[in-house]
Amino acid sequence: MTKTAKTILWALLLFAVVLIHVCIVLWYRSSNVPPPGTATVGQVLEWTGRPCWVARYTSPTATYYEIGKRVPAGILMLTLPSGAPSYTVDHDGRFVGWSPDSGDVHTPDVLRSDELKRESMDVDEFIKLWD
């Protein structure tokens, strides 16, 4: 096999690895999109299962809860996000929005307010709020 053929094979192999990685990332991202019609905290919890973590955002006029989805560490290592997907509900239990990467992508926009104070919350305490 000539040197040119080996170089082409290595380039094709590298391209295939990158393509497979992109497909895995796209699959992972699409698997975290909330189902159509998700409107309440109960529906979010039914779909995601027990949260991995919960953060409470409070201001004088509003309270929001960010629910972190449990994701296997291997998947996180392959897809390289800086945080797990998260789902946000308001104080009335209405689903507000979600973020594919809670570490970098601060959505929904209500969580961007400078007047919101963020604090960790016990998962069991959060679940009891909605029983």
TORPA-4810 file (N, C-alpha, C, O; in nm, 3 decimals):
<nodes>
NODE_1_0.085_-0.118_0.000_0.000_0.000_0.000_0.090_0.124_0.000_0.185_0.133_0.077_M
NODE_2_0.059_0.217_-0.085_0.142_0.336_-0.098_0.115_0.433_0.018_0.015_0.422_0.089_T
NODE_3_0.205_0.524_0.032_0.192_0.625_0.138_0.067_0.710_0.117_0.000_0.746_0.213_K
NODE_4_0.035_0.743_-0.006_-0.084_0.822_-0.038_-0.210_0.747_0.001_-0.303_0.805_0.057_T
NODE_5_-0.214_0.618_-0.029_-0.331_0.536_0.006_-0.349_0.528_0.157_-0.461_0.536_0.207_A
NODE_6_-0.240_0.512_0.230_-0.247_0.508_0.377_-0.298_0.641_0.432_-0.380_0.643_0.524_K
NODE_7_-0.250_0.751_0.377_-0.294_0.883_0.421_-0.444_0.901_0.397_-0.516_0.952_0.482_T
NODE_8_-0.489_0.858_0.280_-0.632_0.868_0.248_-0.715_0.782_0.342_-0.820_0.824_0.389_I
NODE_9_-0.668_0.660_0.371_-0.740_0.573_0.464_-0.749_0.634_0.604_-0.854_0.629_0.668_L
NODE_10_-0.639_0.691_0.652_-0.640_0.756_0.784_-0.735_0.876_0.785_-0.807_0.897_0.883_W
NODE_11_-0.736_0.952_0.678_-0.827_1.068_0.669_-0.972_1.021_0.668_-1.056_1.081_0.735_A
NODE_12_-1.002_0.915_0.593_-1.138_0.861_0.592_-1.178_0.807_0.728_-1.292_0.825_0.771_L
NODE_13_-1.086_0.741_0.796_-1.114_0.690_0.930_-1.143_0.804_1.027_-1.238_0.797_1.105_L
NODE_14_-1.063_0.908_1.022_-1.085_1.025_1.106_-1.220_1.090_1.076_-1.294_1.127_1.167_L
NODE_15_-1.251_1.103_0.948_-1.381_1.159_0.908_-1.495_1.074_0.962_-1.595_1.128_1.010_F
NODE_16_-1.483_0.941_0.955_-1.587_0.851_1.005_-1.605_0.867_1.156_-1.718_0.867_1.205_A
NODE_17_-1.497_0.879_1.229_-1.505_0.897_1.375_-1.575_1.029_1.408_-1.660_1.033_1.497_V
NODE_18_-1.539_1.136_1.338_-1.603_1.265_1.363_-1.751_1.259_1.328_-1.834_1.312_1.402_V
NODE_19_-1.785_1.195_1.219_-1.925_1.181_1.177_-2.005_1.101_1.280_-2.118_1.138_1.312_L
NODE_20_-1.948_0.993_1.330_-2.016_0.913_1.434_-2.036_0.997_1.559_-2.142_0.991_1.621_I
NODE_21_-1.935_1.074_1.598_-1.947_1.159_1.717_-2.059_1.261_1.700_-2.138_1.282_1.792_H
NODE_22_-2.066_1.324_1.584_-2.171_1.423_1.557_-2.308_1.356_1.566_-2.402_1.414_1.621_V
NODE_23_-2.322_1.237_1.512_-2.450_1.164_1.518_-2.488_1.133_1.663_-2.605_1.145_1.699_C
NODE_24_-2.392_1.093_1.744_-2.419_1.064_1.885_-2.465_1.191_1.957_-2.561_1.187_2.033_I
NODE_25_-2.397_1.302_1.933_-2.434_1.429_1.997_-2.575_1.470_1.955_-2.654_1.512_2.039_V
NODE_26_-2.607_1.459_1.827_-2.741_1.496_1.780_-2.847_1.406_1.839_-2.955_1.453_1.877_L
NODE_27_-2.819_1.276_1.849_-2.914_1.183_1.911_-2.934_1.220_2.058_-3.047_1.225_2.106_W
NODE_28_-2.825_1.246_2.128_-2.832_1.280_2.270_-2.915_1.407_2.290_-3.003_1.410_2.376_Y
NODE_29_-2.887_1.510_2.212_-2.961_1.636_2.226_-3.110_1.615_2.197_-3.195_1.668_2.270_R
NODE_30_-3.142_1.540_2.093_-3.284_1.520_2.060_-3.355_1.434_2.162_-3.476_1.447_2.179_S
NODE_31_-3.283_1.347_2.231_-3.347_1.261_2.332_-3.384_1.339_2.457_-3.459_1.289_2.541_S
NODE_32_-3.334_1.460_2.471_-3.364_1.541_2.590_-3.468_1.649_2.567_-3.501_1.723_2.659_N
NODE_33_-3.519_1.658_2.446_-3.625_1.755_2.416_-3.752_1.707_2.485_-3.792_1.592_2.466_V
NODE_34_-3.816_1.793_2.563_-3.939_1.752_2.631_-4.047_1.710_2.532_-4.056_1.765_2.422_P
NODE_35_-4.128_1.612_2.569_-4.235_1.569_2.479_-4.333_1.683_2.450_-4.352_1.771_2.534_P
NODE_36_-4.395_1.683_2.332_-4.495_1.786_2.301_-4.608_1.782_2.405_-4.649_1.675_2.449_P
NODE_37_-4.655_1.898_2.441_-4.764_1.906_2.538_-4.719_1.909_2.683_-4.804_1.913_2.773_G
NODE_38_-4.589_1.907_2.710_-4.541_1.915_2.848_-4.578_2.051_2.904_-4.537_2.155_2.851_T
NODE_39_-4.657_2.051_3.013_-4.708_2.178_3.065_-4.694_2.192_3.216_-4.704_2.303_3.268_A
NODE_40_-4.671_2.083_3.288_-4.668_2.090_3.434_-4.545_2.020_3.490_-4.478_1.942_3.421_T
NODE_41_-4.517_2.049_3.616_-4.404_1.985_3.683_-4.428_1.834_3.693_-4.332_1.757_3.684_V
NODE_42_-4.551_1.792_3.710_-4.582_1.649_3.716_-4.545_1.578_3.586_-4.491_1.468_3.588_G
NODE_43_-4.575_1.641_3.474_-4.540_1.583_3.344_-4.390_1.580_3.323_-4.337_1.485_3.265_Q
NODE_44_-4.321_1.683_3.370_-4.174_1.685_3.359_-4.115_1.571_3.441_-4.028_1.498_3.393_V
NODE_45_-4.161_1.556_3.565_-4.107_1.451_3.652_-4.144_1.312_3.602_-4.065_1.219_3.616_L
NODE_46_-4.261_1.298_3.544_-4.301_1.168_3.488_-4.208_1.131_3.373_-4.172_1.014_3.358_E
NODE_47_-4.171_1.229_3.293_-4.086_1.203_3.177_-3.939_1.185_3.216_-3.873_1.094_3.166_W
NODE_48_-3.888_1.270_3.304_-3.744_1.266_3.338_-3.711_1.165_3.447_-3.597_1.121_3.459_T
NODE_49_-3.810_1.130_3.528_-3.781_1.047_3.644_-3.731_1.134_3.758_-3.741_1.257_3.754_G
NODE_50_-3.678_1.071_3.860_-3.628_1.145_3.976_-3.515_1.238_3.933_-3.420_1.196_3.867_R
NODE_51_-3.525_1.367_3.972_-3.418_1.461_3.934_-3.285_1.425_3.997_-3.279_1.365_4.104_P
NODE_52_-3.179_1.461_3.930_-3.045_1.444_3.984_-3.014_1.558_4.081_-2.946_1.538_4.182_C
NODE_53_-3.064_1.676_4.049_-3.045_1.795_4.133_-3.157_1.894_4.103_-3.222_1.888_3.999_W
NODE_54_-3.178_1.987_4.198_-3.278_2.092_4.181_-3.216_2.223_4.231_-3.151_2.226_4.335_V
NODE_55_-3.238_2.330_4.157_-3.196_2.464_4.200_-3.320_2.552_4.206_-3.407_2.546_4.119_A
NODE_56_-3.327_2.633_4.311_-3.438_2.728_4.326_-3.385_2.868_4.294_-3.282_2.910_4.347_R
NODE_57_-3.457_2.938_4.209_-3.424_3.076_4.174_-3.534_3.163_4.232_-3.652_3.146_4.199_Y
NODE_58_-3.497_3.258_4.317_-3.598_3.342_4.380_-3.567_3.490_4.360_-3.452_3.532_4.351_T
NODE_59_-3.674_3.566_4.351_-3.667_3.712_4.348_-3.786_3.760_4.430_-3.868_3.678_4.471_S
NODE_60_-3.797_3.889_4.455_-3.912_3.938_4.530_-4.047_3.908_4.463_-4.150_3.904_4.529_P
NODE_61_-4.046_3.887_4.332_-4.173_3.868_4.262_-4.195_3.729_4.203_-4.306_3.699_4.160_T
NODE_62_-4.092_3.644_4.201_-4.109_3.514_4.135_-4.016_3.408_4.195_-3.913_3.439_4.255_A
NODE_63_-4.055_3.283_4.175_-3.972_3.169_4.212_-3.975_3.069_4.097_-4.082_3.038_4.044_T
NODE_64_-3.858_3.019_4.060_-3.847_2.918_3.955_-3.764_2.802_4.008_-3.678_2.820_4.094_Y
NODE_65_-3.791_2.685_3.955_-3.717_2.565_3.993_-3.655_2.504_3.868_-3.725_2.479_3.770_Y
NODE_66_-3.524_2.481_3.873_-3.453_2.417_3.762_-3.426_2.273_3.802_-3.360_2.247_3.903_E
NODE_67_-3.476_2.180_3.723_-3.468_2.038_3.753_-3.361_1.976_3.663_-3.373_1.980_3.540_I
NODE_68_-3.258_1.918_3.723_-3.151_1.856_3.645_-3.180_1.710_3.619_-3.210_1.634_3.711_G
NODE_69_-3.172_1.671_3.493_-3.199_1.534_3.452_-3.077_1.446_3.477_-2.964_1.488_3.457_K
NODE_70_-3.102_1.325_3.521_-2.993_1.228_3.543_-2.948_1.175_3.407_-3.029_1.128_3.327_R
NODE_71_-2.818_1.183_3.382_-2.761_1.135_3.256_-2.637_1.051_3.290_-2.555_1.094_3.370_V
NODE_72_-2.623_0.933_3.231_-2.504_0.852_3.258_-2.376_0.928_3.225_-2.368_1.000_3.125_P
NODE_73_-2.276_0.910_3.309_-2.149_0.982_3.292_-2.084_0.952_3.157_-2.023_1.040_3.097_A
NODE_74_-2.097_0.830_3.109_-2.038_0.794_2.979_-2.096_0.875_2.866_-2.024_0.917_2.775_G
NODE_75_-2.227_0.898_2.870_-2.292_0.980_2.767_-2.241_1.123_2.775_-2.213_1.185_2.672_I
NODE_76_-2.229_1.176_2.898_-2.178_1.313_2.913_-2.035_1.325_2.862_-1.998_1.425_2.801_L
NODE_77_-1.954_1.222_2.885_-1.815_1.226_2.837_-1.810_1.223_2.685_-1.727_1.291_2.624_M
NODE_78_-1.898_1.146_2.622_-1.898_1.137_2.476_-1.948_1.264_2.409_-1.897_1.304_2.305_L
NODE_79_-2.048_1.328_2.470_-2.111_1.443_2.406_-2.050_1.576_2.451_-2.076_1.680_2.389_T
NODE_80_-1.970_1.575_2.555_-1.894_1.690_2.603_-1.973_1.814_2.641_-1.925_1.925_2.617_L
NODE_81_-2.093_1.802_2.699_-2.159_1.924_2.748_-2.094_1.965_2.881_-2.024_1.885_2.943_P
NODE_82_-2.119_2.086_2.923_-2.063_2.128_3.052_-2.162_2.104_3.166_-2.130_2.128_3.282_S
NODE_83_-2.280_2.057_3.133_-2.380_2.025_3.235_-2.490_1.939_3.176_-2.504_1.925_3.054_G
NODE_84_-2.568_1.881_3.265_-2.679_1.796_3.223_-2.795_1.882_3.171_-2.800_2.002_3.199_A
NODE_85_-2.886_1.822_3.096_-3.005_1.897_3.054_-3.088_1.935_3.177_-3.088_1.864_3.277_P
NODE_86_-3.157_2.047_3.168_-3.241_2.089_3.281_-3.373_2.144_3.230_-3.386_2.187_3.115_S
NODE_87_-3.472_2.140_3.319_-3.608_2.178_3.286_-3.656_2.274_3.394_-3.634_2.249_3.512_Y
NODE_88_-3.721_2.382_3.355_-3.759_2.487_3.448_-3.910_2.495_3.463_-3.985_2.493_3.364_T
NODE_89_-3.955_2.505_3.589_-4.096_2.525_3.620_-4.107_2.648_3.710_-4.012_2.685_3.778_V
NODE_90_-4.226_2.711_3.709_-4.244_2.827_3.796_-4.306_2.784_3.929_-4.327_2.664_3.952_D
NODE_91_-4.335_2.880_4.015_-4.385_2.852_4.150_-4.523_2.786_4.149_-4.564_2.727_4.249_H
NODE_92_-4.595_2.797_4.038_-4.726_2.732_4.026_-4.716_2.593_3.963_-4.818_2.526_3.945_D
NODE_93_-4.596_2.550_3.930_-4.577_2.418_3.872_-4.594_2.413_3.722_-4.604_2.305_3.664_G
NODE_94_-4.598_2.529_3.658_-4.610_2.533_3.512_-4.471_2.519_3.448_-4.375_2.583_3.492_R
NODE_95_-4.462_2.436_3.346_-4.338_2.418_3.272_-4.307_2.547_3.195_-4.391_2.596_3.120_F
NODE_96_-4.186_2.601_3.213_-4.148_2.728_3.152_-4.056_2.706_3.032_-4.070_2.776_2.931_V
NODE_97_-3.965_2.612_3.040_-3.871_2.588_2.932_-3.763_2.492_2.974_-3.766_2.436_3.084_G
NODE_98_-3.667_2.472_2.886_-3.561_2.376_2.916_-3.429_2.422_2.856_-3.424_2.512_2.773_W
NODE_99_-3.321_2.357_2.900_-3.187_2.387_2.850_-3.118_2.255_2.816_-3.120_2.163_2.897_S
NODE_100_-3.058_2.243_2.698_-2.988_2.120_2.664_-2.857_2.102_2.741_-2.805_1.992_2.750_P
NODE_101_-2.805_2.211_2.797_-2.677_2.208_2.867_-2.682_2.311_2.979_-2.656_2.429_2.956_D
NODE_102_-2.716_2.267_3.098_-2.735_2.361_3.209_-2.607_2.433_3.250_-2.613_2.533_3.321_S
NODE_103_-2.492_2.386_3.206_-2.368_2.452_3.239_-2.341_2.575_3.155_-2.285_2.673_3.205_G
NODE_104_-2.379_2.574_3.028_-2.348_2.684_2.937_-2.470_2.757_2.883_-2.465_2.878_2.862_D
NODE_105_-2.577_2.685_2.861_-2.693_2.742_2.794_-2.797_2.777_2.899_-2.871_2.691_2.946_V
NODE_106_-2.803_2.904_2.936_-2.893_2.947_3.043_-3.028_2.985_2.984_-3.056_3.102_2.959_H
NODE_107_-3.109_2.883_2.963_-3.245_2.904_2.916_-3.338_2.834_3.014_-3.294_2.743_3.083_T
NODE_108_-3.458_2.871_3.022_-3.525_2.978_2.950_-3.477_3.116_2.997_-3.404_3.128_3.095_P
NODE_109_-3.520_3.218_2.926_-3.472_3.354_2.953_-3.502_3.403_3.094_-3.431_3.490_3.145_D
NODE_110_-3.607_3.350_3.158_-3.640_3.398_3.293_-3.527_3.372_3.390_-3.518_3.440_3.493_V
NODE_111_-3.440_3.276_3.362_-3.329_3.247_3.453_-3.210_3.340_3.432_-3.111_3.329_3.505_L
NODE_112_-3.216_3.428_3.336_-3.105_3.521_3.309_-3.112_3.649_3.391_-3.018_3.728_3.389_R
NODE_113_-3.220_3.670_3.461_-3.238_3.793_3.536_-3.132_3.806_3.646_-3.103_3.710_3.717_S
NODE_114_-3.076_3.925_3.659_-2.974_3.950_3.761_-3.032_3.953_3.902_-2.959_3.933_3.999_D
NODE_115_-3.163_3.976_3.914_-3.223_3.985_4.046_-3.259_3.849_4.105_-3.302_3.842_4.220_E
NODE_116_-3.241_3.742_4.029_-3.270_3.608_4.080_-3.155_3.556_4.165_-3.038_3.568_4.128_L
NODE_117_-3.189_3.499_4.278_-3.090_3.439_4.367_-3.099_3.288_4.349_-3.207_3.231_4.361_K
NODE_118_-2.987_3.223_4.320_-2.985_3.079_4.297_-2.937_3.007_4.422_-2.839_3.047_4.485_R
NODE_119_-3.008_2.899_4.457_-2.965_2.816_4.568_-3.000_2.671_4.538_-3.102_2.643_4.475_E
NODE_120_-2.916_2.580_4.584_-2.945_2.438_4.568_-3.060_2.399_4.658_-3.081_2.460_4.763_S
NODE_121_-3.135_2.299_4.616_-3.251_2.254_4.691_-3.247_2.102_4.700_-3.208_2.035_4.604_M
NODE_122_-3.287_2.048_4.813_-3.294_1.905_4.831_-3.399_1.847_4.736_-3.510_1.899_4.727_D
NODE_123_-3.366_1.739_4.666_-3.457_1.680_4.569_-3.585_1.631_4.636_-3.695_1.651_4.584_V
NODE_124_-3.572_1.567_4.752_-3.691_1.518_4.824_-3.783_1.633_4.865_-3.905_1.623_4.855_D
NODE_125_-3.723_1.742_4.910_-3.802_1.861_4.947_-3.878_1.914_4.825_-3.994_1.953_4.836_E
NODE_126_-3.812_1.916_4.711_-3.877_1.962_4.588_-3.993_1.870_4.551_-4.101_1.918_4.516_F
NODE_127_-3.973_1.742_4.557_-4.078_1.646_4.520_-4.198_1.660_4.614_-4.312_1.648_4.570_I
NODE_128_-4.173_1.685_4.742_-4.282_1.702_4.839_-4.367_1.825_4.808_-4.486_1.828_4.839_K
NODE_129_-4.306_1.927_4.747_-4.381_2.047_4.710_-4.496_2.015_4.615_-4.598_2.083_4.616_L
NODE_130_-4.479_1.913_4.534_-4.575_1.886_4.426_-4.660_1.762_4.452_-4.740_1.724_4.366_W
NODE_131_-4.645_1.698_4.567_-4.730_1.582_4.601_-4.869_1.624_4.638_-4.953_1.540_4.669_D
</nodes>
